Amino acid sequence: MKNLIDGLREIMESSMKADQERSDAVEAVKNISEIIEETAGSAETVRDVVEKLLQNVGGLTRTADELGDNMNNLKDGISVFKTE
């Protein structure tokens, strides 16, 4: 009878230990999930910033082209004042 009680006690202790390990594993998975969500949010923010930067670069390119055209027009305009 004592062996039966000792066996049941051992089973109960092992079961409790397994349950604690399961709880720890579930908590670890939740933590990993939270980290993944934060990383995804950060990646989305970076993507948005890069899109805005690309738009600004496009605007700067257009402005530089316009300045180049204006400079060429000014160069042509003042060429009439050159003395040779």
N, C-alpha and C positions, 0 to 999 in steps of 0.2 A: 504494500500500500504506500509505503514511504517513497519507493521508487516512482510510483505513478504520480504522486504529489510533486516530487522533485522534477519529474519530466514535464508536468503541466506548468510548473513555475518557470522552467527554462523556456518553454514555448511562449509563455506570456511575456517574459523579458525580451526574448528575441523579436516578438511581434511588436512590442513597444519601441524597441530600437529601430526596427525596420520602418515603423510609422514616423519616427523622428527624422530618419534619413530621407524618407519621402517628402516630408514637410520642408526639409532643408533644400532638397532638389527643386521643389516647386518654387520656393523663394528665390533660388538662384536663377531659375528660368524667368521669373518675373523681373528680376533686376536686369538681366540681359535684354529682355524685351524693352524695358524703359530706356536702356542705353541705345538700342537700335532706333527707337522712336526719336530720341534726342539727336542722334547722328543724321537721321533722315531729315529732320527739321533744319539742321545746320546745312546740310547739302542743298536743300531747297532755297535757303537764304543765300548761299553762295551763288547758286544758279541765277537768282534774281539780280544780284549785284553784278554778275558778269554780263547779263543781258543789258543792264543799264549802262555799263561801261562800254559795251559794243555800240550801243546807240550813240553815246557821247563821242566815241572815236569816229563813227560815221559822220556826225555833225562837224567834228574838227576837220575831217578830210574835205568835206564840202566847203567849209570856211577857208581852208588853205587853198583850195582850187580857185575860189572866188578872189582871194587876195592875189594869187598868181595872175589871174586874168586882169585884175585892176592894175597891177604893177606893169603888165605888158601894155595896157592901154595908156597908162601914164607915161611910160617910156616912149611910146609912139607919139603921144601928144607933145612931149617936150622936145622931141627930136627936131621939130620945126624951128626951135630957137637956137639950135647949134650953129656956131659960126665955123666956117671951114677955111 
